[in-house]
């Protein structure tokens, strides 16, 4: 086994989740990530925790969705989630487009059925990470060996130092009222974050981490956004997304590729037309776009916005949390002709923060 796999497992257990003696741990990942599952079982054994391995298959998931005539909340899955202390989930697999022929309306119906179950899982300690496989390497345009280096370099970052650097942006956003984002001719959007909380993602729930994120006040988003970096969703690429907001909600939208999939996402439920997250990427170790949102949203020189659910931890007690079965991140490249303003003051220009050299 590559020693970096064991290191990956130890970072998950020590830094990302803090697995302790007696914890019941669900390890959910595809068979291609079995080495990481094995290493996590060793670590759980060392720590006195109790692991169970769920083998996730996109092929099986696709088969179920295409065959089912409607969906209901699975009580047995809810029971498992209620009794679990820690979840570790890894992405990976040989074919990232395995579920590309599942109808968008089917995906939306499935997500609605699973919404409360997912909320139960997110209420526990969890970590989402990536195991480097050939399918994702191919999607990123990299050799498998180069992609392994890329993933494990990003995972093994000095997270204490990263946290300290990101804390400077958290301090700026604390007690702020309004954020305005301008980029090129296609993006000029404002939103309130008054009363909400900015969180420092230092590789805990998401590994790798490397962003500062918060929630817009529901109903406050105004303007237009052009997301100039594509995303993969349900095995299909959505490219050139444009959203226009009024009173917080998406009133018009378009995409240069797979607009029907975007429409299906926005039509999932009432909350899927509101923004649930504003995130600002700060991980300089992630220096290239790979069609993998777990990494891409953390890139320096980017911001991302997610339509759909807001993380409860980011929403202040006096504000309404946006709820949805969806949470879909989309990215704006901020490296050129771009600024982020907080309460009228420029805090980032062309990807460089006010507290960095060269601003």
Secondary structure, 3 states (H helix, E strand, C coil): CCHHHHHHHHHHHHHHHCCCCCCEEEEEECHHHHHHHHHHHHHHHHHCCEEEEEECCHHHHHHHHHHCCCCCCCHHHHHHHHCCCEEEEEECCCCCCCCCCCCHHHHHHHHHHHHHHHHHHHCCEEEEEECCCHHHHHHHCCCHHHHHHHHHHHHCCCHHHHHHHHHHHHHHHCCCCEEEEEECCCEEEEEECCCCCCEEECCCCEECCCEEEECCCCCCCEEEEEECECEEECCEEEECEEEEEECCEEEEEECCECHHHHHHHHCCCHHHHEEEEEEEECECCCCCCCCCHHHHCCECCEEEEEEECCCHHHCCCCCCCCCCCCEEEEEEECCCCEEEEECCEEEEECCEECCCCCC
